[in-house]
């Protein structure tokens, strides 16, 4: 959610510098996925769907925004590699939620006995 709020606060910069093809439509779709997916995980409400949506976003982001393989500048390459690895970890966590579902305190599991 924090990253999604940062997207909203810096929309002009993000569209110009971070979005593949500098597409405002793709930017707003990505921002909606980040915010709604993050909220669904936070609340545990439709958590599997939110995690699946975030997984799709992360896969696209890994290979378009944080693709460090062809970067020659050492500092930029390191920064993008850190973000690539971080997003790979987040992807793993999202896929785990897709498989296992939300936890016992989630809205999805409210009223269910364990």
C-alpha positions as CSV (number, residue, x, y, z in Angstrom):
1,X,0.0,0.0,0.0
2,X,2.8,2.4,0.8
3,X,4.3,1.9,-2.7
4,X,0.9,2.5,-4.2
5,X,0.5,5.7,-2.3
6,X,3.9,6.8,-3.6
7,X,2.7,6.1,-7.1
8,X,-0.2,8.4,-6.5
9,X,2.0,11.2,-5.1
10,X,4.6,11.1,-7.9
11,X,2.4,10.2,-10.8
12,X,4.0,12.6,-13.4
13,X,7.5,11.4,-12.6
14,X,6.5,7.7,-12.5
15,X,4.7,7.9,-15.9
16,X,7.7,9.7,-17.5
17,X,10.5,7.6,-16.0
18,X,9.3,4.3,-14.7
19,X,6.5,3.1,-16.9
20,X,7.4,1.1,-20.0
21,X,6.4,3.0,-23.1
22,X,5.5,6.0,-20.9
23,X,1.8,5.0,-21.0
24,X,-0.5,6.8,-18.6
25,X,-3.1,4.0,-19.0
26,X,-0.6,1.3,-18.0
27,X,0.5,3.4,-15.1
28,X,-3.0,3.9,-13.7
29,X,-3.8,0.2,-14.2
30,X,-0.6,-0.8,-12.3
31,X,-1.4,1.7,-9.5
32,X,-4.9,0.3,-9.1
33,X,-3.5,-3.3,-9.0
34,X,-0.9,-2.3,-6.3
35,X,-3.5,-0.5,-4.1
36,X,-6.3,-2.9,-4.5
37,X,-4.1,-6.0,-4.3
38,X,-2.3,-4.6,-1.3
39,X,-5.6,-3.8,0.5
40,X,-7.0,-7.3,-0.3
41,X,-3.9,-8.8,1.3
42,X,-3.9,-6.5,4.3
43,X,-7.5,-7.3,5.1
44,X,-7.5,-10.9,3.9
45,X,-10.5,-10.2,1.7
46,X,-10.3,-12.0,-1.7
47,X,-6.7,-12.5,-0.8
48,X,-6.0,-15.2,-3.5
49,X,-7.3,-12.9,-6.2
50,X,-5.3,-9.9,-4.9
51,X,-2.2,-12.0,-4.6
52,X,-2.7,-13.3,-8.2
53,X,-3.1,-9.8,-9.5
54,X,0.0,-8.6,-7.7
55,X,1.9,-11.7,-9.0
56,X,1.0,-10.7,-12.6
57,X,2.1,-7.1,-11.9
58,X,5.4,-8.3,-10.3
59,X,6.3,-10.6,-13.3
60,X,5.8,-7.7,-15.7
61,X,7.7,-5.3,-13.5
62,X,10.6,-7.7,-13.1
63,X,11.3,-7.9,-16.8
64,X,10.4,-4.4,-17.9
65,X,11.1,-1.9,-15.1
66,X,13.8,-3.7,-13.1
67,X,15.6,-5.6,-15.9
68,X,19.2,-5.0,-14.8
69,X,20.8,-7.5,-17.2
70,X,21.7,-5.0,-20.0
71,X,22.6,-2.0,-17.8
72,X,26.3,-0.9,-17.9
73,X,26.4,1.8,-15.2
74,X,27.4,-0.1,-12.1
75,X,25.4,2.0,-9.6
76,X,22.2,1.8,-11.7
77,X,22.7,-1.9,-12.3
78,X,23.1,-2.5,-8.5
79,X,20.0,-0.5,-7.7
80,X,17.9,-2.4,-10.3
81,X,19.3,-5.7,-9.2
82,X,18.3,-5.0,-5.6
83,X,14.7,-4.1,-6.8
84,X,14.7,-7.2,-9.0
85,X,15.6,-9.5,-6.1
86,X,13.2,-7.8,-3.8
87,X,10.3,-8.2,-6.3
88,X,11.2,-11.8,-6.8
89,X,10.8,-12.4,-3.1
90,X,7.5,-10.5,-3.1
91,X,6.4,-12.7,-6.0
92,X,7.2,-15.8,-4.0
93,X,5.1,-14.5,-1.1
94,X,2.2,-13.7,-3.4
95,X,2.3,-17.1,-5.0
96,X,2.3,-18.7,-1.5
97,X,-0.9,-16.8,-0.7
98,X,-2.4,-17.8,-4.0
99,X,-1.8,-21.5,-3.0
100,X,-2.5,-21.4,0.7
101,X,-5.1,-18.6,1.0
102,X,-5.5,-16.0,3.7
103,X,-4.7,-16.6,7.3
104,X,-7.1,-17.4,10.2
105,X,-7.7,-13.8,11.1
106,X,-8.6,-12.7,7.6
107,X,-12.0,-11.6,6.4
108,X,-12.0,-14.6,4.0
109,X,-11.9,-17.0,6.9
110,X,-14.2,-15.1,9.3
111,X,-16.7,-17.4,10.8
112,X,-15.0,-20.6,9.7
113,X,-13.8,-23.0,12.3
114,X,-10.2,-24.2,12.0
